[in-house]
Amino acid sequence: MLEVSSLSACLSGRPILHGINLTAAPGTVTAIVGPNGSGKTTLLRALTGDLSYAGTARLNGHEVSETPARRMAAIRAVLAQSTQLAFPFTVDEVVRLGLTSGVQTEGDNLPGRALEKVGLSGYGPRDVQTLSGGEQARVHLARVLVQVWEPVTHQGPRWLFLDEPVAALDIGHQLTVMTLARAYADAGGGVVAVMHDLNLSAMFADHIALLLDGRMLAQGAADTVLTDAHLSRAYGCAVRVNAVPARGPWLVPQAMAG
Amino acid sequence: MVALSLEREAPAPRDRAARAALTSRALVVLLIVVSVLSLGTGAAGLSLFGMARDLISGEGLSQRDQVILMDIRLPRLAMGLLIGAALAMSGALMQGLFRNPLADPGIVGVGAGAGLGAVLAIVLGGLLPVGLAALVGTHLVPVAAFLGGWASTLLLYRVATKGGQTSVATMLLAGIALGALAGALTGILVYLADDTQLRDLTFWNMGSLAGASWAKLGASLPLILPVLLLSPLLARGLNALALGEAQATHLGIHVETVKRLAILGVAAAAGAAVAVAGGIGFIGIVVPHLLRLATGPDHRYLLPNAALLGASLLVGADMIARVIVSPAELPIGIITATIGAPVFLWILLKRRGLGGL
């Protein structure tokens, strides 16, 4: 269980997040959405221990800011928005870094299976720095998957924290990655993802948290959060939400108001 | 260069592991070959064959040969191996720490700080109380240089660390400023120095193993040996750090500990090396680069292999320094720079094609 209450955080002394409350259960996908600068990534950084915060943020009962890196690494993995590799590691070497904490053992060709899941079979020997942005993003997703391969262990559920996991991907791979996240949650793990694509969020997330100016504007199921009123207020532009049968809300931005 | 292949396609990790093991063995062989050659090389015309013949025939070495071997060539060989390994290791550690293949102790001011310490000792050493001067004796310059390197590293760390987090960018920039400051203070001291001191300074500055002795070896060994033996323990942490500090933390690495230990290792190895051998450049940058080309950037292989190749390279360079203008000898820093700087430029040119440094 992820339990966040009255969480506030500053960046360089400037308050960014104000009194955030959020609960995410294992077995669900939570999407954090909101306009640029609303504090989505800052919230994720607080939840992953990168940023000090006031209030509480507990993951499986562990207060994030007080739990040693090694213990956190055993229960959650984090996919950053982008990763700049310092040296020419191969794809396989990078994916194996997911085994660094030593919590997840290599098992039965885990790196190979992770690469297969993200659609990069046979890429193992390639130099990561020579791959395209989207391919690199998927390499790091494979690394993150390797770190917390089993969604549930005897110590409880494990978590994926994803910061814009589909931003660099084409539409096919966006679906691949979101399906992976969905499957992880369906198998008992928890997924918390910062998302820009509201339609993908609506399709794959159980719970949507809409941020505006560092505050929670609305949260809940997609059809209660992704409404014309909320979105127009959050994004400052006219949005029309249509319900696609059996799929929940579906929206297209309207270039011209009215 | 033995066992270094420069293919464009990166080999598969399993191949890389096998290749790294092979490279290690080749480097050990290279080390032995270079060491033996080094023992047989020098101004005194003491040949390996002659020594071997004397030993086998049961006559034993002549007293002259014994003195040359035991008091000159062996300590010099040992110093070359130790300093070479220390320079390459400190470079590899620093590059892993800074996530930049062009970082080097010389860049973050450790070398400049150590240099300031040494110059301080050379120029102002005479002002020490006689009792104290007698106590430290010939160790004065090495000890001062090591302290200078250590102090600059600590200061650098203070400046660059905030709230338990060290910013690599701040540290690099602070290192540049610190290096400039140490350089300026060194300049003032050089201005104050008399002719004899200037001569000492010049030779120290160019870097040399000419003053090698068992005593100097004894002074640097306790600093360098632990770094050589323990650094490989940091390999996993440095590999994770290649993703960035936050992501290394997410992988379960206690990043602050890794950084602190790496900084300590760099200060000890580079400071001690600068102290006893002066400014010997480029080993710390060139050796890890060549090894990354051959076996990839994995620090588990890179760190030990860097020590091996650095040792061979410096002993080889020292051999050249001793024979090229025999019976006189060139400061070794000139040799390493002559070989190292073009290699460094070549690496830069190759990297330029890959887009950025």
HADDOCK unambig.tbl for C-alpha pairs under 7 A between the chains (distance, minus, plus):
assign (segid A and resid 50 and name CA) (segid B and resid 246 and name CA) 6.40 0.50 0.50
assign (segid A and resid 69 and name CA) (segid B and resid 249 and name CA) 5.86 0.50 0.50
assign (segid A and resid 69 and name CA) (segid B and resid 250 and name CA) 6.61 0.50 0.50
assign (segid A and resid 69 and name CA) (segid B and resid 252 and name CA) 4.63 0.50 0.50
assign (segid A and resid 69 and name CA) (segid B and resid 253 and name CA) 6.32 0.50 0.50
assign (segid A and resid 69 and name CA) (segid B and resid 254 and name CA) 6.26 0.50 0.50
assign (segid A and resid 70 and name CA) (segid B and resid 252 and name CA) 3.86 0.50 0.50
assign (segid A and resid 70 and name CA) (segid B and resid 253 and name CA) 6.38 0.50 0.50
assign (segid A and resid 72 and name CA) (segid B and resid 252 and name CA) 6.94 0.50 0.50
assign (segid A and resid 73 and name CA) (segid B and resid 250 and name CA) 5.71 0.50 0.50
assign (segid A and resid 73 and name CA) (segid B and resid 251 and name CA) 5.42 0.50 0.50
assign (segid A and resid 73 and name CA) (segid B and resid 252 and name CA) 4.77 0.50 0.50
assign (segid A and resid 77 and name CA) (segid B and resid 250 and name CA) 6.46 0.50 0.50
assign (segid A and resid 78 and name CA) (segid B and resid 250 and name CA) 6.34 0.50 0.50
assign (segid A and resid 83 and name CA) (segid B and resid 243 and name CA) 6.35 0.50 0.50
assign (segid A and resid 84 and name CA) (segid B and resid 243 and name CA) 6.46 0.50 0.50
assign (segid A and resid 85 and name CA) (segid B and resid 242 and name CA) 5.77 0.50 0.50
assign (segid A and resid 85 and name CA) (segid B and resid 243 and name CA) 5.28 0.50 0.50
assign (segid A and resid 86 and name CA) (segid B and resid 99 and name CA) 5.12 0.50 0.50
assign (segid A and resid 86 and name CA) (segid B and resid 100 and name CA) 6.21 0.50 0.50
assign (segid A and resid 86 and name CA) (segid B and resid 242 and name CA) 5.07 0.50 0.50
assign (segid A and resid 86 and name CA) (segid B and resid 243 and name CA) 6.83 0.50 0.50
assign (segid A and resid 87 and name CA) (segid B and resid 242 and name CA) 6.75 0.50 0.50
assign (segid A and resid 87 and name CA) (segid B and resid 297 and name CA) 6.14 0.50 0.50
assign (segid A and resid 88 and name CA) (segid B and resid 297 and name CA) 6.50 0.50 0.50
assign (segid A and resid 89 and name CA) (segid B and resid 296 and name CA) 6.69 0.50 0.50
assign (segid A and resid 89 and name CA) (segid B and resid 297 and name CA) 6.20 0.50 0.50
assign (segid A and resid 92 and name CA) (segid B and resid 13 and name CA) 6.65 0.50 0.50
assign (segid A and resid 93 and name CA) (segid B and resid 13 and name CA) 6.43 0.50 0.50
assign (segid A and resid 97 and name CA) (segid B and resid 240 and name CA) 6.43 0.50 0.50
assign (segid A and resid 98 and name CA) (segid B and resid 251 and name CA) 6.60 0.50 0.50
assign (segid A and resid 100 and name CA) (segid B and resid 236 and name CA) 6.95 0.50 0.50
assign (segid A and resid 100 and name CA) (segid B and resid 251 and name CA) 6.21 0.50 0.50
assign (segid A and resid 101 and name CA) (segid B and resid 251 and name CA) 5.84 0.50 0.50
assign (segid A and resid 101 and name CA) (segid B and resid 252 and name CA) 5.08 0.50 0.50
assign (segid A and resid 101 and name CA) (segid B and resid 253 and name CA) 6.95 0.50 0.50
assign (segid A and resid 124 and name CA) (segid B and resid 12 and name CA) 6.97 0.50 0.50
assign (segid A and resid 125 and name CA) (segid B and resid 10 and name CA) 6.61 0.50 0.50
assign (segid A and resid 125 and name CA) (segid B and resid 11 and name CA) 6.13 0.50 0.50
assign (segid A and resid 125 and name CA) (segid B and resid 12 and name CA) 4.20 0.50 0.50
assign (segid A and resid 125 and name CA) (segid B and resid 13 and name CA) 6.59 0.50 0.50
assign (segid A and resid 126 and name CA) (segid B and resid 10 and name CA) 6.35 0.50 0.50
assign (segid A and resid 127 and name CA) (segid B and resid 10 and name CA) 6.01 0.50 0.50
